[in-house]
Amino acid sequence: MTSRPRSRAAHAATVAVVLAATLAASSSASSSASSSTVLAPRTAPEAARSLTYTSGESSRAATIVVPTSVGGVPSPSPSGFLCRIVHSSTITVMCTIGRSVDGRAIVAERQGAAASKRVLVVIGQMHGEEWPGPLTVDALRKVATPTTATYSIWTVRSMNPDGGAIGRRWNSHGVNLNANFPNKFVPGTRSGRRALSEPESRAIARFLVWIQPDLVISLHGFSTAVDTTGGGRRAAWARAFSTLSRIVPAHVVPCGGPCHGNMTDWYTATSKVHGVAFTVEMPRTSRVVRACGVPGRPRGTTIQCAAWAAVYLAPRLPA
């Protein structure tokens, strides 16, 4: 006997309950953290959220000056990121935040207003053979953000453009970028000689330190799960994303041993604004249309559902 599918009203109620629990967990954790810890001034994100340009500058590139060392992450250039205003219906700013081993640009694009109280970052690809993530970023970038939005979404289509160009997991030094971050780093052939030895991981680390997002979603493949490692607010947001995108299950995704040097653990451990990050393992069937959990978006491919889920969460992040 097959069970009857739930009605849209029942699913909407489930989404509401999950999001309410997520927001409650975030509020509780933030309150307890602020009572025991004095937050550092949010100077880094303010630089990113208040990008201003002088009259007549909107049609050409403008350099956003970033210190040569931000949060201990060295800048590859004293001049910082090269950014420009984009005249499109969805994207407002495009920044080249670094370059790969082979010189390919690593680009971050922003949707939404500069002075945002809530900031989401979505990273489409670390491993070059995992193709659904960049396509999800493409879909996300097509979603219009209201001009009155109190949130912004930054997206990086690929932080491993060399690997992505040929479907190779590693960067051009043969390093797994998701083992090259400082948190519990262990040197090795695939993890690199030292933490942040690779230009791609340095670029993303410096970018995240600069932006200080409230939430980072890192897209991977192909285990088909949303990682709840770490528990607390991190797991709560992961479960909310799972409910909305219908990428299930939401559980702890093992590393095949101890997790060393991964980006989501590093950012969650070091964020100055109590931001969190989690991993999404997208399926190989990501182009197949199926049911979506996002209110008002009943059906779509996994790629579309993941993009809509991210957009749905952005304005609901804690301010």
N, C-alpha and C positions, 0 to 999 in steps of 0.2 A: 504494500500500500504506500502510495506517495503522499507526503504531507502537503497541505494546501499552502501556496505561497502567501506570505503576509501581505496585508493591504498596505497601500501607501500611507495611510493614516497611522497604522501600527508601526511602520518603519520610521516615520517622522517622529513618533513618540520615542522610539528607541534612540534615534539620533539626539533628540533633545536631552534625554537622560544621560547619555554618554558625555555630551558636551558640558552639561551642568556639572557632572562629576569631575570632568577635566578642569573646568574653570575653578571649581572649589578646591581641587588639589593644588592648582597653581597659586591661588590666593593664599591658601594656608601655608604653602612652602615659602612663598615670598615674604609673608608676615614673619614667620619664624626666622627666616634668614636675615631680614632687616633688623630684627630685634637683637641678634647676636653679632652681626657684621655691619660695619660701616662701608657702604658701597663707594667705590672710587668714582670720582666725577665722570660723567658720561661724555668726556671731551672727544673721544674717538668717534662715537656714533654721531655726535652733533656735527662734526666736520662733514660726515657723509650725508646727513639728513638736511643740512642747510646749504647745499650747493648753490651759490649765487654767482651770477654772471653780470658783468657791466654791460651797459647799453651797446647794442651792435655786436655783441660777442656770441650770440646764439647761433650764428651760422658757421662758426668755425670752431676748431678744437680749442679747449681750454685745459690747462694743467691744474689739477688739484694737488696742492703741495702737501705731502705727507712726510713726517719726520723720517730720517734715515733709519731709525730703529723704533718700531712701535711694539710695545709689549715684549721686547726681547727678540722680535722677529726682524732681521735686517732687511732693509729696503734695497732692491737691486739698483735703484736710481734715486739720487737725492731729490729729483724733481717730482717724485711720486707718480700717481696714475694720470694717464692721458684720457680725459673725458670730453664728451661733446653732447650737446643737447640734440635730441632726435625729434624731428617733426613727424610724428606718427600718431595714430589714434590710440595706441596702447603704451608704447615705450617712450619714456621721457628723457632718460640719460643712458649713454653707453660709455663704458670705461674699459680700456685695456689695462688689466691688472697685472699682467706678466706675460712671459713667453716661455714656450716649451724648450726642451733640449734642442730641437731642430728649428727653433725660431718661430713657430706658429703662435699667433696671438691667443691669449686666454682672456675672454671678454665677459664682463658682467653688465647686464642691462637692468635698468630699474623701471618698474611700473608704479605709479602713484606719486604722491607729493613728497617733496624733500624733507620738510619738517614733520615727520611721521612719529606718532607715539608707539606704533607697533611695526616691527620689521621682521619679515620672513625672507630667508634665503633658501633657494632650491638649487642643488647642484646635480646636473643631469648625468654626468659620467666621470668615473675615476678609472674604470677598466675598459679598455678600448673595444672589447668584444661584446660589451653589454649595451645593446643598441636602444632598448625602450626608453631609457632616461632622456637622451637628447631629444627624442621625438615628443616626450612629455613636456619638456621645456618649450619646444616649438608651439605646442598646443596652448600652454599656459600664457605664452607671450601674445597670443591672439585674443585673450580675454580682456575686455575693456575694464579699466579701473576708474571709478568715479572721481571727478576732479575734487570733490569734497571729502575724499577718503582720508581716514585718520591712520592709514597704514600704507606701507610700501612693500613691494616684492622685488627682490633682486634675484636674478637667475644667471647661472653659469651653465651654458650648454654642455661644455666638456672642459674638465681641468686636465685632460690627457689627450689633447688633439693629435699628437703623433701616433699614439696607440689607436685612437678612434679612426684615423685615416686608413689604417690597414687591418682593423679588427684584432689588434694585439692587446693583451691584457696589460702589459707593462709599459713604462715609458721607454724612450730610446736608450736609456742607460740600463734597461732590464730590471728596473726597480718597480715594485708594487707600491704605488703612491699611498695606499691605505695602510701601509706599515711604516711610513716614513715620518710620522708626526711624533712630537716629543713624549706623549703620554705612554709610559711603560715601553719605551723604544728599546729594541734589541738589534744591534748591528748585524748585518748579514748580506749575502749576495742579493737577495730579493728585497730587503728592507733598506738597503743603503749603508754607507759607511758611518753616517751619523744622522741624527734627527734633522729633518728639513735640509738634507743634502741636495734635494732635487729642486730645480727652478719652479716646477709645477706646484709642489707642496708648499714651497715658500710663498708663492703668489697667493694661494688660497688662504694660508695662515695669516699673512699680512692683511689680506682683504677682510677676513672675519674679525681680526683684532680691530681694524678700522671701523667696520660697520657695527660690530657688537649686536648681532640680531637676537631677537627674542627666541626664534626657532630656526633651526637648520634642518632641512630634509635632504638626505643624501640618497640618490636613486641608484640602484644596482640591479643585478639579475643573477640567477634566474630561479632562486629558491622558492619564490612566491610566498612571501611573509612580510610582516612589518615587525621590526625588532624592538622589543620592550626592555632590552638590557638596561639595568640601572634602576628600574622601578621609579616610584615617585612621579613627579610632574613629567619627566621624560617618557615614562611608560604610558602615562595618561594621554598625552598628546599623540603618541604612536597608536594607541587603541582608537582614539577619535578618528585619526586618519584612516585606519583600517576599516572602521564602520562606514565612513563616507565613500571611500574608494572601492570597497568590497574586495580589497586585497587581503586575503586571510590565509592562515591564522595570524593573530598578533601574539607573538611569543618571543622568548629569548632565542635569537639566532646564534648558534655556536660558531666559533672561529676555527673549529677543527683542532682545538688546543687553546692555550691561553691567548687572549687578544693582546697584541702588542702594536703600539704605534698607530692606532687608527684615528681617523679625523673626528668622528662623532664623540668618542670618549675624551679626546683632547679638548675639544671646544666646550663640552659640558663641564669639564673639570676646571677650565680656566676663564670662562666668560665673566666679565666684570659686572654684568647686568643680570646674572642668574639665568642666562639663556641656556637652552638645551638643544641637543641634536639627536636625531635617530636615523636609522637606515631602513630603506624600503627595498625589498627584493621583488622585482617585477617578473611576471611570467613570460615564457617564450610565446605565449598566445596573446600578447598584449595588443595585437591588432584586431582581435575578435570582439565583436559587439556582444555585450551582455548587460545585466542589470547593474545600475549605479546606485549608490547610497546617498548621493548629494540631493537635497531637496530641490525640486524643479528640474532635475536632470535624471530622468528615470532610466535611460539606457545610453550606452556609449562603449567605445573600446576601453580597455584598461588604461591606455595612454590618456584618453580624454577624461576618464573618471578620476585618475590620479591628479591631473591638472586642475579639474574642477574642485576636488577635495582640498588642494592646497589653497586655492583662491577663497574657498569657503572658510577655511581656518584663519586666514590672515587678519580679518577685522575682529576676530574673537580672541586674539592673543591678549594677554594682560597688558594694560597700558602702563 
